[in-house]
Amino acid sequence: MKGLRFGFNEDCSFFGALQRVLSATGTDIAYDDLVGLSGYGHRVQIHRLGWDPMSSDPTLGFPSAQKVCDLLRRPMILLSVEDGEQVVDQAILRTVGAGFPILAHGVIGGPEWSVITRVDDEGHFHGLSYHNQIADEAEKAQHPALAAIQILPPVGAINPSGLALDALFNAFDALNNPGNGAYVSGLASYEYWAKLLEEVEVDPDTPFLHPLGNYVTYNLLIHARETAERFWRGSKLVSSIAGDDRIAIADALQKCSDALKTVELPHPLDKKNPLKRDIMIKQAGALRAAMKADAEVRLQLDVAIHHLLTEIVKDHEEASQGSEET
């Protein structure tokens, strides 16, 4: 199984881990396609209390993880420590013992998703994560799993002709979804985030106002938009969408990521270069510029949905007419 690494256009640990598990169990699909089909490439989300690094997790808030597993007919079972640590551990032991890999959160290095591939004789988990010293070699787990996701065998066949329309709908929903519970999502979250930057003070002692959360969420937002752009420009899964429509969506996404990249945030662990007020104000401006670009993305998605539905109806009517004539 290919290792997991940052800096190779696979920076969302959930989709990196999911891609490895799916490919190892019969569903060969690219990372970019997972991000594109799920709507994650168009998702923007912020915790109502501030900059929680978990805002970028596809299993929380807007259900990107669930959406893509549904499309691929690969049911997922999510278990967390809220269900009990023994429940999570038993799910890992049961799945790996049956010869299947399983996704686990927070077991190796930082709080990222990993793939548990084996259990040793002493009951220790071993797997691949973005923090492995040697990327392609399984390492011993350092922490108890915070959550685990079991990916079940395929249930029915994938509908290839429907994936393009589903991808459009999921992308549109991601931008329109206002969020619920702990998270603000969609276009509205840009302004919410910008106001936080303008009105609050960074507090290294408060998890939700820590610069790490701002840094992680912002950079994964850029990564999501760049991945979605590649998806719309080059994925064979959406080839049934008119080329002009796909290019229009991708061009608008590029404007969004370009707006975000006008600000480079200091790394939160660099104490000599802390996040300062002037950078926060610039970041708020970049977020508002990105919001305008994403509004254009939403418009182009709407146009593409209309065009594709028109073609589907036309093809259906022609097929029905041909059947009647026969």
Backbone bond lengths (Angstrom), bond angles and torsions (degrees), N, CA, C in turn:
res aa  C-N    CA-C-N  psi(-1)  N-CA   C-N-CA  omega(-1)  CA-C   N-CA-C  phi
1 M - - - 1.461 - - 1.522 109.24 -
2 K 1.318 116.84 128.77 1.464 122.14 -179.89 1.530 110.29 -63.15
3 G 1.338 116.34 138.09 1.451 121.31 -178.40 1.515 113.48 -69.67
4 L 1.328 115.31 173.75 1.460 123.11 -179.45 1.525 108.68 -110.93
5 R 1.334 116.78 133.26 1.462 119.83 -176.58 1.526 110.30 -146.42
6 F 1.307 115.03 142.88 1.461 119.98 171.06 1.533 108.80 -77.42
7 G 1.333 115.70 154.60 1.457 120.29 174.79 1.509 115.06 86.79
8 F 1.334 118.22 9.17 1.464 121.24 179.73 1.537 110.54 -123.21
9 N 1.329 115.57 36.54 1.471 122.31 178.85 1.520 112.93 61.32
10 E 1.348 116.56 28.85 1.458 121.66 176.23 1.539 108.90 -137.35
11 D 1.314 116.88 49.75 1.466 120.18 -168.18 1.521 115.08 -83.52
12 C 1.320 118.71 -8.53 1.461 119.99 172.61 1.526 107.20 -86.68
13 S 1.346 116.53 109.82 1.462 119.83 -171.01 1.527 112.38 -62.98
14 F 1.338 117.92 -31.23 1.462 118.79 179.94 1.522 110.93 -62.93
15 F 1.337 116.77 -50.21 1.463 118.99 -177.05 1.523 111.70 -70.77
16 G 1.339 117.67 -30.26 1.452 119.62 173.69 1.518 111.42 -62.73
17 A 1.337 115.73 -47.57 1.462 120.35 179.14 1.525 111.40 -66.46
18 L 1.340 116.59 -41.47 1.463 120.38 179.84 1.522 110.97 -62.09
19 Q 1.322 116.89 -41.36 1.460 120.25 -179.53 1.530 110.79 -60.47
20 R 1.341 116.47 -40.87 1.463 120.32 -179.91 1.537 110.55 -65.24
21 V 1.325 116.83 -43.65 1.460 120.72 -178.38 1.532 110.58 -66.59
22 L 1.333 117.04 -45.50 1.460 119.91 -179.91 1.529 111.35 -61.84
23 S 1.330 116.18 -46.02 1.463 119.92 -177.90 1.524 111.50 -64.30
24 A 1.341 116.51 -32.94 1.464 120.18 -179.38 1.523 112.40 -78.27
25 T 1.334 117.02 -12.29 1.476 120.08 -175.26 1.524 112.29 -123.96
26 G 1.329 116.55 25.02 1.463 119.09 168.23 1.505 118.23 106.20
27 T 1.343 118.84 -2.61 1.464 120.46 177.98 1.520 108.19 -118.17
28 D 1.323 116.34 95.42 1.466 121.49 -176.20 1.527 109.07 -84.28
29 I 1.310 117.02 109.96 1.455 121.47 -176.65 1.522 109.10 -147.14
30 A 1.327 117.01 145.89 1.456 121.98 -177.19 1.527 111.27 -80.26
31 Y 1.315 115.93 154.23 1.471 122.67 177.18 1.525 110.69 -56.01
32 D 1.335 117.54 -48.36 1.472 120.52 -178.71 1.522 111.53 -58.73
33 D 1.332 116.79 -35.86 1.463 120.00 -179.85 1.532 111.07 -68.81
34 L 1.316 117.54 -36.63 1.465 120.48 176.94 1.525 110.54 -63.10
35 V 1.334 116.29 -46.26 1.469 120.75 179.68 1.523 110.52 -63.63
36 G 1.339 116.76 -41.29 1.454 120.81 -177.96 1.520 113.36 -70.03
37 L 1.325 116.91 -45.48 1.463 120.39 -178.25 1.525 112.24 -66.47
38 S 1.323 117.26 -34.20 1.460 122.24 -172.38 1.522 114.43 -76.80
39 G 1.346 116.97 -16.61 1.456 120.56 -172.73 1.517 113.21 87.89
40 Y 1.342 116.99 -7.16 1.468 120.28 -177.89 1.532 111.84 -61.79
41 G 1.314 116.72 -32.05 1.460 119.95 179.33 1.513 113.31 -63.49
42 H 1.347 117.03 -15.67 1.468 122.13 -179.66 1.521 112.02 -114.55
43 R 1.306 116.63 1.96 1.458 120.26 -177.16 1.528 110.96 -82.25
44 V 1.330 115.86 138.66 1.464 121.43 168.26 1.521 105.73 -134.47
45 Q 1.325 115.88 133.97 1.459 119.24 -169.48 1.521 110.00 -153.54
46 I 1.316 116.86 139.35 1.458 122.17 -179.78 1.524 108.82 -139.67
47 H 1.317 116.57 143.09 1.462 120.61 178.15 1.524 109.41 -70.32
48 R 1.311 116.44 143.46 1.467 120.41 -177.78 1.529 112.32 -63.51
49 L 1.321 117.53 -23.59 1.464 120.37 179.64 1.518 113.22 -90.92
50 G 1.322 117.19 -8.59 1.466 118.45 179.69 1.511 112.96 146.09
51 W 1.331 115.90 -139.76 1.469 121.84 -170.23 1.514 111.23 -102.39
52 D 1.288 116.65 77.20 1.453 121.74 177.81 1.526 108.40 -83.05
53 P 1.354 119.42 124.30 1.470 119.84 178.92 1.526 113.15 -56.57
54 M 1.339 116.65 -26.43 1.456 119.99 -178.75 1.528 112.23 -74.50
55 S 1.337 117.95 -4.85 1.467 120.48 175.91 1.524 111.22 -56.35
56 S 1.335 116.26 -27.57 1.462 120.62 -176.56 1.521 113.49 -88.73
57 D 1.331 117.32 -1.06 1.456 120.08 -177.12 1.533 110.19 -75.12
58 P 1.339 118.15 125.73 1.473 121.23 -177.70 1.522 114.42 -66.30
59 T 1.331 117.91 -12.95 1.473 119.78 -179.82 1.520 112.03 -89.11
60 L 1.332 117.71 -6.75 1.460 122.11 -178.01 1.525 110.58 -114.40
61 G 1.327 116.71 147.47 1.462 120.09 179.35 1.521 111.00 69.05
62 F 1.336 117.28 -131.09 1.470 121.37 179.21 1.528 108.46 -56.94
63 P 1.349 118.74 124.00 1.473 122.33 -166.04 1.522 114.97 -80.70
64 S 1.308 117.49 61.42 1.468 121.00 -179.12 1.524 111.73 -59.55
65 A 1.333 116.41 -42.48 1.470 120.06 -177.69 1.533 110.75 -61.05
66 Q 1.311 115.77 -48.00 1.460 120.11 -178.56 1.531 111.12 -64.20
67 K 1.331 116.80 -39.64 1.462 120.42 -177.42 1.524 111.79 -62.07
68 V 1.329 117.45 -45.10 1.462 118.68 -175.87 1.529 110.64 -72.59
69 C 1.326 118.10 -35.52 1.465 119.78 176.98 1.529 110.70 -65.50
70 D 1.321 117.01 -37.35 1.466 120.49 176.55 1.526 111.06 -62.86
71 L 1.328 116.36 -44.22 1.467 120.24 -179.10 1.524 111.46 -62.53
72 L 1.321 116.15 -37.41 1.467 121.12 -176.68 1.521 112.14 -87.29
73 R 1.334 117.28 3.61 1.468 123.14 179.27 1.536 110.87 58.14
74 R 1.345 115.49 36.97 1.462 121.24 177.35 1.535 108.15 -120.48
75 P 1.311 118.36 88.55 1.462 120.53 -177.47 1.528 112.21 -56.31
76 M 1.334 116.01 140.44 1.461 120.45 177.87 1.527 109.77 -116.54
77 I 1.329 114.76 142.69 1.465 121.35 175.75 1.522 107.46 -117.38
78 L 1.326 116.86 115.15 1.454 122.35 -179.30 1.522 109.96 -99.51
79 L 1.322 115.94 125.60 1.457 122.50 176.65 1.521 108.41 -124.85
80 S 1.324 117.31 137.38 1.462 120.83 179.61 1.520 109.97 -127.63
81 V 1.333 115.82 172.84 1.457 119.97 179.72 1.527 110.92 -62.44
82 E 1.333 116.41 -18.85 1.469 118.83 175.32 1.530 111.10 -64.55
83 D 1.338 115.74 -25.15 1.462 119.95 175.82 1.526 111.67 -82.89
84 G 1.362 115.96 -8.82 1.462 121.90 -177.97 1.521 110.61 112.62
85 E 1.331 116.71 134.52 1.461 120.43 -178.64 1.525 111.23 -60.36
86 Q 1.311 117.02 -37.73 1.463 119.64 -179.51 1.520 111.24 -65.23
87 V 1.317 116.64 -33.70 1.462 120.17 179.09 1.526 110.05 -63.74
88 V 1.349 116.05 -43.76 1.462 120.65 179.38 1.525 110.16 -65.47
89 D 1.326 116.77 -48.29 1.469 120.55 -178.82 1.523 111.62 -61.02
90 Q 1.323 116.61 -41.83 1.460 119.90 -179.04 1.531 111.08 -65.82
91 A 1.318 116.40 -36.57 1.473 119.62 177.86 1.526 110.59 -64.13
92 I 1.336 116.08 -40.48 1.463 120.19 178.35 1.531 110.16 -65.64
93 L 1.331 116.66 -47.99 1.464 120.66 -179.54 1.525 111.22 -60.77
94 R 1.327 116.25 -43.45 1.466 120.91 -177.83 1.533 111.07 -65.16
95 T 1.340 116.53 -43.82 1.465 120.48 -176.22 1.524 111.70 -70.78
96 V 1.338 116.24 -49.16 1.463 119.96 -179.51 1.527 110.35 -67.18
97 G 1.332 116.61 -35.35 1.459 119.63 177.98 1.519 112.64 -63.40
98 A 1.334 115.97 -26.96 1.466 120.42 178.05 1.528 112.12 -85.85
99 G 1.336 116.01 0.68 1.460 119.70 176.15 1.508 115.44 94.38
100 F 1.345 117.12 15.17 1.458 120.34 -179.52 1.528 110.42 -116.24
101 P 1.331 118.16 143.20 1.471 120.40 173.40 1.525 110.56 -74.63
102 I 1.328 116.54 160.85 1.461 121.12 -179.53 1.523 109.01 -143.08
103 L 1.330 117.02 146.48 1.458 121.44 176.89 1.526 109.70 -80.63
104 A 1.316 116.39 138.47 1.461 121.25 176.87 1.522 108.92 -139.04
105 H 1.324 115.73 147.05 1.469 120.86 -175.60 1.528 111.24 -110.48
106 G 1.342 115.15 129.49 1.455 120.62 170.66 1.514 116.01 81.62
107 V 1.330 119.56 16.57 1.463 119.61 -173.89 1.525 113.88 -91.56
108 I 1.325 117.94 -27.10 1.461 121.52 -178.40 1.526 108.83 -128.66
109 G 1.322 116.90 120.81 1.459 120.66 -179.91 1.516 111.85 70.59
110 G 1.325 115.99 -138.05 1.459 121.98 -178.02 1.514 111.94 -74.79
111 P 1.328 116.59 -178.53 1.481 120.93 -176.33 1.525 112.11 -77.46
112 E 1.328 116.02 69.83 1.459 122.24 177.96 1.528 108.84 -117.43
113 W 1.333 115.10 166.12 1.460 120.45 174.21 1.527 109.76 -80.49
114 S 1.314 116.15 139.41 1.456 123.73 179.38 1.523 109.49 -127.79
115 V 1.327 115.65 173.69 1.460 121.61 174.82 1.526 107.75 -117.96
116 I 1.328 117.46 115.73 1.460 121.08 175.43 1.521 108.02 -84.78
117 T 1.340 116.06 123.32 1.458 120.84 -174.46 1.515 113.86 -111.47
118 R 1.345 117.55 -19.96 1.464 118.65 179.17 1.525 110.59 -158.80
119 V 1.308 115.12 162.16 1.461 123.03 174.94 1.523 107.08 -124.50
120 D 1.340 117.01 127.72 1.468 119.05 -177.50 1.529 110.97 -80.39
121 D 1.337 115.90 179.53 1.463 121.14 -175.11 1.522 112.66 -64.06
122 E 1.349 116.81 -22.58 1.451 120.72 179.67 1.528 112.85 -92.14
123 G 1.326 116.04 3.69 1.457 120.65 177.52 1.514 114.70 86.35
124 H 1.336 118.21 11.22 1.462 121.60 178.90 1.531 110.43 -84.32
125 F 1.324 115.87 138.94 1.463 120.66 177.70 1.523 110.03 -80.63
126 H 1.338 115.95 145.07 1.459 122.36 174.81 1.524 107.78 -130.80
127 G 1.333 116.38 140.74 1.456 117.62 -178.59 1.507 114.08 -166.91
128 L 1.321 114.01 -175.71 1.460 123.17 179.90 1.517 109.12 -104.24
129 S 1.315 116.93 135.49 1.457 120.94 176.22 1.516 109.31 -146.10
130 Y 1.333 115.20 172.48 1.452 120.61 178.06 1.532 111.35 -72.06
131 H 1.334 117.00 -5.66 1.465 121.15 -178.76 1.527 112.30 -110.58
132 N 1.328 117.59 8.19 1.464 119.55 177.23 1.520 111.32 -61.60
133 Q 1.319 116.30 140.60 1.465 120.39 176.76 1.526 110.69 -66.80
134 I 1.330 116.35 -41.61 1.468 122.00 174.25 1.524 106.12 -116.80
135 A 1.307 116.02 113.92 1.467 120.96 -166.06 1.521 114.09 -55.51
136 D 1.336 117.03 -39.88 1.455 119.51 -172.53 1.532 113.71 -94.14
137 E 1.319 117.37 9.22 1.462 120.73 179.49 1.528 110.01 -116.51
138 A 1.326 116.05 132.91 1.462 120.50 179.64 1.525 110.64 -66.99
139 E 1.325 115.44 138.79 1.462 121.22 178.37 1.517 110.43 -117.65
140 K 1.323 115.27 156.94 1.451 121.78 179.95 1.522 110.53 -68.92
141 A 1.326 116.44 137.29 1.461 120.94 178.88 1.526 110.24 -63.31
142 Q 1.345 115.06 141.51 1.460 121.57 -178.50 1.520 112.22 -101.20
143 H 1.338 117.34 -21.87 1.457 121.52 -174.60 1.523 109.64 -138.26
144 P 1.332 117.73 157.29 1.470 119.92 172.77 1.533 110.13 -63.14
145 A 1.303 116.81 147.89 1.465 120.76 179.49 1.520 110.35 -68.93
146 L 1.347 116.19 131.45 1.459 121.01 174.88 1.526 110.90 -80.25
147 A 1.331 114.93 -27.87 1.464 120.79 179.75 1.520 108.39 -160.96
148 A 1.299 115.72 160.86 1.460 121.59 175.93 1.519 108.69 -142.65
149 I 1.324 115.38 147.94 1.462 120.77 177.07 1.517 108.72 -127.83
150 Q 1.312 114.94 119.06 1.455 121.37 175.71 1.519 108.62 -94.03
151 I 1.339 116.55 126.95 1.463 122.26 177.46 1.531 107.46 -100.52
152 L 1.325 115.98 115.41 1.461 120.99 -175.03 1.526 111.04 -80.52
153 P 1.333 117.69 162.66 1.467 121.10 176.03 1.530 111.01 -59.04
154 P 1.338 116.72 160.32 1.475 119.92 -178.05 1.520 112.59 -57.18
155 V 1.327 114.36 140.68 1.464 121.42 175.63 1.526 107.18 -118.54
156 G 1.315 117.16 97.19 1.454 120.10 -176.11 1.520 111.18 83.17
157 A 1.322 114.73 176.94 1.464 120.95 -177.17 1.525 111.02 -98.47
158 I 1.338 115.13 148.87 1.466 120.87 175.16 1.522 108.40 -69.44
159 N 1.311 116.50 142.72 1.462 121.67 176.04 1.527 108.89 -97.79
160 P 1.339 118.40 90.63 1.461 120.94 -174.72 1.528 113.36 -57.37
161 S 1.339 116.22 -38.03 1.465 119.07 -177.26 1.529 112.15 -67.98
162 G 1.322 116.78 -21.40 1.454 119.21 -178.48 1.520 114.25 -93.52
163 L 1.337 117.85 -10.42 1.465 120.62 -175.22 1.529 112.82 -64.13
164 A 1.321 117.15 -37.26 1.466 120.20 -178.55 1.523 110.95 -62.98
165 L 1.332 116.21 -46.52 1.465 119.66 179.75 1.526 110.75 -66.59
166 D 1.332 116.93 -39.52 1.459 120.34 177.48 1.525 111.39 -62.20
167 A 1.324 116.61 -39.73 1.464 120.51 178.80 1.526 110.58 -62.90
168 L 1.321 116.77 -41.48 1.468 120.46 177.96 1.524 111.33 -63.70
169 F 1.328 116.19 -45.61 1.470 119.83 -179.42 1.530 111.54 -64.33
170 N 1.335 117.24 -41.95 1.463 120.16 -179.89 1.522 111.47 -65.10
171 A 1.332 116.47 -38.97 1.463 120.22 177.72 1.529 110.76 -64.82
172 F 1.324 115.56 -44.55 1.467 120.60 179.72 1.525 110.32 -63.51
173 D 1.335 116.46 -43.13 1.464 120.64 179.52 1.527 111.38 -62.89
174 A 1.324 116.73 -38.35 1.461 120.25 -178.98 1.526 111.47 -61.83
175 L 1.323 116.74 -37.25 1.463 120.28 179.89 1.523 111.98 -79.40
176 N 1.319 117.32 -25.44 1.468 121.40 -177.62 1.519 113.55 -91.58
177 N 1.332 116.65 -24.47 1.460 120.59 -174.39 1.521 110.92 -65.45
178 P 1.339 118.46 122.11 1.474 120.71 -177.73 1.513 113.69 -78.65
179 G 1.338 116.86 -6.97 1.452 120.19 -177.55 1.514 111.57 89.93
180 N 1.317 114.99 171.01 1.460 120.07 177.29 1.521 108.55 -157.02
181 G 1.295 115.90 162.08 1.451 119.85 178.53 1.519 112.25 61.10
182 A 1.317 116.04 -121.57 1.463 121.15 -172.75 1.521 113.90 -79.92
183 Y 1.338 118.41 -12.29 1.463 120.42 -170.04 1.528 113.44 -119.58
184 V 1.329 114.56 144.23 1.459 122.57 167.91 1.528 106.08 -100.87
185 S 1.320 117.79 128.75 1.464 121.91 -175.63 1.523 111.08 -125.62
186 G 1.330 115.02 175.42 1.451 121.26 175.76 1.515 113.37 72.26
187 L 1.325 115.17 -167.46 1.466 120.56 -176.92 1.528 112.04 -58.51
188 A 1.343 117.19 -32.85 1.465 120.47 -178.48 1.522 112.61 -62.45
189 S 1.334 117.46 -25.37 1.458 119.86 -176.68 1.525 112.44 -71.74
190 Y 1.322 117.67 -22.38 1.471 119.93 176.79 1.532 110.55 -59.76
191 E 1.320 115.60 -50.25 1.469 119.63 -178.46 1.522 110.63 -67.41
192 Y 1.317 116.93 -38.14 1.466 120.93 177.90 1.526 110.30 -58.99
193 W 1.320 115.76 -46.16 1.467 122.80 179.61 1.522 110.75 -64.46
194 A 1.327 116.51 -45.45 1.466 120.67 -179.16 1.523 111.64 -60.03
195 K 1.323 116.67 -41.57 1.469 119.69 -179.75 1.524 111.61 -67.57
196 L 1.337 116.69 -35.46 1.460 119.46 175.13 1.526 110.64 -59.22
197 L 1.312 115.51 -44.32 1.462 120.20 -179.52 1.532 111.57 -63.05
198 E 1.327 116.11 -36.41 1.462 120.46 -177.16 1.527 113.12 -79.60
199 E 1.332 116.30 -27.41 1.466 118.78 -167.99 1.525 115.21 -109.61
200 V 1.342 118.45 -18.76 1.460 118.92 -174.78 1.525 111.19 -110.99
201 E 1.299 115.31 164.67 1.455 121.81 176.83 1.527 109.20 -102.48
202 V 1.332 115.98 142.50 1.457 120.63 174.11 1.525 108.69 -64.91
203 D 1.308 116.16 134.98 1.461 120.68 -179.67 1.531 108.88 -132.77
204 P 1.344 118.29 99.42 1.468 121.20 -178.09 1.518 113.62 -60.11
205 D 1.331 117.09 -16.85 1.465 120.28 -179.43 1.526 112.97 -92.60
206 T 1.324 116.86 -4.84 1.458 121.24 -179.53 1.525 108.96 -113.97
207 P 1.351 118.60 115.10 1.461 120.65 -175.52 1.519 114.05 -52.54
208 F 1.335 117.47 -39.16 1.458 119.57 -173.95 1.526 113.51 -81.05
209 L 1.335 118.81 -9.61 1.460 121.31 176.59 1.520 110.64 -120.95
210 H 1.318 115.56 18.35 1.462 120.79 -179.91 1.532 109.11 -79.09
211 P 1.335 118.63 140.56 1.478 120.33 -179.65 1.520 113.70 -60.65
212 L 1.334 117.92 -21.51 1.465 119.72 178.14 1.519 111.07 -61.26
213 G 1.340 116.70 -43.57 1.459 120.07 -179.74 1.515 111.86 -62.65
214 N 1.325 116.54 -41.86 1.461 121.15 178.27 1.522 110.60 -63.56
215 Y 1.313 116.39 -43.72 1.470 122.63 -177.67 1.532 111.14 -63.72
216 V 1.326 116.29 -49.93 1.468 120.86 -177.30 1.532 110.91 -64.27
217 T 1.333 116.61 -47.71 1.459 120.34 -176.90 1.522 111.42 -64.10
218 Y 1.334 116.58 -40.39 1.474 120.81 -178.51 1.527 111.10 -66.71
219 N 1.329 116.83 -46.51 1.460 119.42 -176.65 1.520 112.23 -71.27
220 L 1.334 117.52 -32.41 1.459 118.89 175.35 1.527 111.60 -73.27
221 L 1.329 117.55 -25.67 1.462 120.28 173.47 1.530 109.89 -65.74
222 I 1.327 116.52 -43.90 1.472 120.19 176.43 1.522 109.87 -61.07
223 H 1.324 116.21 -45.69 1.464 120.69 -179.93 1.530 111.19 -59.87
224 A 1.328 116.97 -41.64 1.464 120.52 -179.50 1.519 111.31 -61.72
225 R 1.339 116.43 -44.08 1.462 119.86 -178.78 1.528 111.11 -67.30
226 E 1.315 117.92 -40.26 1.466 120.34 179.24 1.528 110.60 -66.51
227 T 1.321 117.30 -37.83 1.465 120.84 178.56 1.526 110.72 -67.46
228 A 1.332 116.43 -42.44 1.465 120.00 178.14 1.529 110.79 -62.98
229 E 1.320 116.81 -37.97 1.466 119.66 178.22 1.529 110.51 -60.62
230 R 1.336 116.89 -46.16 1.469 119.86 178.04 1.529 110.76 -61.31
231 F 1.330 116.30 -39.71 1.469 121.35 -179.68 1.523 111.02 -59.16
232 W 1.331 117.60 -50.91 1.461 120.26 -176.48 1.523 111.88 -69.53
233 R 1.304 117.36 -30.57 1.478 119.37 180.00 1.522 112.00 -76.64
234 G 1.341 117.88 -34.29 1.456 117.25 -167.34 1.514 118.66 -129.31
235 S 1.339 119.53 -8.04 1.462 119.32 -175.53 1.525 112.02 -73.23
236 K 1.321 115.86 133.16 1.460 121.13 176.27 1.531 111.43 -69.32
237 L 1.332 116.49 -20.06 1.467 120.11 -177.64 1.527 112.42 -68.34
238 V 1.322 117.07 -19.71 1.469 120.31 -179.00 1.528 111.36 -116.34
239 S 1.323 116.72 22.68 1.460 120.53 -177.85 1.528 112.90 -67.18
240 S 1.338 116.98 -17.96 1.469 119.81 179.12 1.528 111.71 -75.49
241 I 1.318 117.75 -12.98 1.463 121.67 175.91 1.521 108.44 -81.08
242 A 1.317 117.24 138.24 1.466 121.42 -178.77 1.521 110.42 -53.07
243 G 1.327 115.75 137.36 1.457 120.91 -177.53 1.518 113.30 -56.71
244 D 1.326 116.72 -41.39 1.469 120.17 179.75 1.533 111.02 -62.28
245 D 1.322 116.78 -36.88 1.467 120.08 179.49 1.521 110.89 -68.37
246 R 1.324 116.71 -42.44 1.462 119.79 179.70 1.529 111.24 -64.99
247 I 1.315 115.79 -39.46 1.472 119.93 179.10 1.524 110.24 -66.22
248 A 1.328 117.11 -40.48 1.473 120.55 179.98 1.532 110.94 -62.59
249 I 1.340 116.78 -41.38 1.469 120.77 177.68 1.525 109.73 -63.99
250 A 1.344 116.30 -47.55 1.467 120.58 -177.88 1.523 111.79 -63.78
251 D 1.328 117.28 -40.02 1.475 120.38 179.68 1.524 111.03 -63.90
252 A 1.336 116.70 -39.93 1.465 119.89 178.16 1.527 110.92 -67.43
253 L 1.328 116.89 -36.77 1.465 120.93 176.69 1.526 110.98 -64.13
254 Q 1.319 116.06 -37.69 1.463 119.31 178.21 1.526 111.15 -63.58
255 K 1.322 117.05 -39.12 1.464 120.56 176.23 1.530 110.72 -61.52
256 C 1.325 115.72 -37.67 1.466 120.23 179.74 1.524 110.85 -65.16
257 S 1.320 116.76 -50.85 1.462 119.15 -179.09 1.517 111.74 -66.66
258 D 1.347 117.66 -35.05 1.473 120.43 177.13 1.529 110.43 -62.46
259 A 1.334 116.47 -39.54 1.471 119.99 178.78 1.523 110.55 -63.57
260 L 1.323 116.63 -42.98 1.465 120.64 -179.34 1.524 111.37 -66.88
261 K 1.332 116.95 -34.84 1.465 120.37 -175.87 1.518 113.77 -78.14
262 T 1.330 117.19 -0.20 1.467 119.00 175.08 1.528 111.30 -71.20
263 V 1.332 116.40 -13.34 1.471 121.55 177.82 1.525 108.36 -120.57
264 E 1.318 116.05 126.29 1.461 121.23 174.91 1.523 108.14 -109.55
265 L 1.305 116.08 114.33 1.460 120.58 -177.02 1.528 111.04 -78.67
266 P 1.327 117.50 141.27 1.467 119.57 174.85 1.517 110.29 -67.67
267 H 1.324 116.25 146.91 1.464 118.91 178.96 1.516 109.16 -66.56
268 P 1.339 117.53 133.32 1.468 120.51 -174.82 1.525 114.57 -63.47
269 L 1.339 117.55 -17.61 1.464 120.20 178.94 1.529 112.41 -92.02
270 D 1.327 116.22 -2.97 1.466 121.17 177.74 1.527 108.70 -88.02
271 K 1.316 117.14 94.29 1.457 121.71 -175.40 1.533 112.68 -69.93
272 K 1.321 116.27 -19.35 1.458 119.25 178.64 1.530 112.34 -80.31
273 N 1.323 115.93 -12.41 1.465 120.28 -177.52 1.524 109.24 -135.67
274 P 1.322 118.56 69.19 1.466 121.52 -175.31 1.524 112.47 -73.65
275 L 1.317 115.13 163.14 1.456 121.36 175.35 1.527 109.36 -70.55
276 K 1.320 115.84 119.66 1.460 120.58 -176.11 1.526 110.91 -111.68
277 R 1.335 114.05 166.59 1.459 120.99 -175.64 1.524 112.27 -58.14
278 D 1.335 118.93 -41.50 1.466 120.26 -177.32 1.525 111.61 -64.22
279 I 1.354 117.02 -36.34 1.463 120.31 177.33 1.523 110.25 -68.93
280 M 1.323 116.74 -38.24 1.464 120.43 179.26 1.523 111.34 -63.86
281 I 1.325 117.03 -38.74 1.466 120.65 178.22 1.528 110.46 -66.85
282 K 1.342 116.74 -41.47 1.463 120.44 177.06 1.530 110.92 -63.72
283 Q 1.321 115.87 -39.15 1.462 119.78 179.07 1.526 110.75 -64.64
284 A 1.320 117.12 -39.52 1.467 120.12 177.46 1.527 110.51 -60.28
285 G 1.325 116.66 -40.59 1.461 120.28 177.35 1.516 112.14 -65.74
286 A 1.330 116.58 -39.40 1.463 120.43 178.30 1.524 111.17 -64.75
287 L 1.319 116.78 -37.92 1.466 120.66 178.27 1.532 110.96 -64.36
288 R 1.306 117.12 -40.27 1.470 119.99 179.82 1.533 110.60 -68.88
289 A 1.328 117.47 -35.87 1.464 120.14 175.70 1.529 110.38 -66.76
290 A 1.322 116.03 -39.34 1.461 119.97 177.81 1.523 111.19 -65.85
291 M 1.330 116.55 -35.03 1.463 120.12 178.19 1.531 110.52 -61.45
292 K 1.323 117.53 -41.13 1.467 120.61 178.36 1.530 110.57 -64.50
293 A 1.333 115.88 -40.30 1.464 119.29 178.71 1.519 110.60 -66.42
294 D 1.336 116.92 -39.34 1.462 119.89 179.21 1.527 111.87 -69.29
295 A 1.335 116.76 -28.93 1.463 119.33 173.67 1.527 109.74 -63.36
296 E 1.331 116.58 -36.85 1.472 121.04 175.57 1.532 110.02 -67.74
297 V 1.323 116.90 -39.09 1.465 120.58 175.96 1.528 109.94 -58.12
298 R 1.329 116.15 -46.28 1.468 120.22 -179.81 1.524 111.21 -60.17
299 L 1.317 116.67 -41.05 1.466 120.50 178.28 1.524 110.44 -61.91
300 Q 1.326 117.22 -44.78 1.466 120.73 -179.06 1.532 111.28 -67.75
301 L 1.319 117.05 -33.74 1.464 119.84 174.56 1.520 110.58 -63.89
302 D 1.317 116.99 -41.50 1.459 122.03 179.59 1.527 110.31 -62.16
303 V 1.322 116.14 -42.93 1.471 121.12 178.15 1.529 110.06 -62.39
304 A 1.334 116.34 -45.42 1.463 120.15 -178.24 1.525 111.38 -64.85
305 I 1.334 117.11 -38.38 1.472 120.86 177.14 1.535 110.22 -61.47
306 H 1.329 116.19 -45.30 1.474 120.52 179.70 1.526 110.47 -60.96
307 H 1.335 116.71 -46.19 1.471 120.04 -178.36 1.525 111.31 -64.01
308 L 1.340 117.07 -43.59 1.458 119.64 -177.35 1.524 111.33 -68.73
309 L 1.329 117.64 -40.32 1.461 120.08 177.29 1.532 111.04 -62.88
310 T 1.326 116.46 -38.53 1.464 120.91 177.68 1.524 110.46 -60.94
311 E 1.326 116.44 -42.97 1.462 120.89 179.27 1.524 111.26 -66.41
312 I 1.326 116.29 -40.29 1.467 119.91 179.97 1.532 110.50 -63.43
313 V 1.334 116.35 -44.55 1.464 120.26 178.53 1.527 110.50 -63.18
314 K 1.313 116.43 -42.32 1.471 121.17 179.57 1.525 110.67 -60.99
315 D 1.338 116.62 -46.78 1.468 120.68 179.70 1.527 110.66 -62.68
316 H 1.330 116.31 -39.24 1.463 120.22 -179.85 1.529 110.40 -65.17
317 E 1.329 116.65 -42.66 1.469 120.63 -179.60 1.522 110.52 -65.47
318 E 1.334 116.69 -40.11 1.477 119.50 179.68 1.513 110.35 -67.09
319 A 1.351 116.92 -39.53 1.460 120.25 178.65 1.532 110.46 -65.48
320 S 1.332 116.54 -40.04 1.467 120.07 179.25 1.517 111.07 -65.68
321 Q 1.336 116.21 -40.72 1.457 120.85 179.43 1.526 110.77 -64.53
322 G 1.340 115.50 -40.46 1.470 119.41 178.54 1.509 111.82 -64.01
323 S 1.347 116.67 -38.18 1.469 120.83 178.58 1.520 111.46 -64.99
324 E 1.338 115.35 -40.12 1.469 119.31 179.24 1.517 111.53 -64.99
325 E 1.349 115.34 -40.52 1.458 119.06 -179.64 1.514 110.65 -66.29
326 T 1.370 115.48 -37.95 1.463 119.25 178.17 1.535 111.25 -64.35
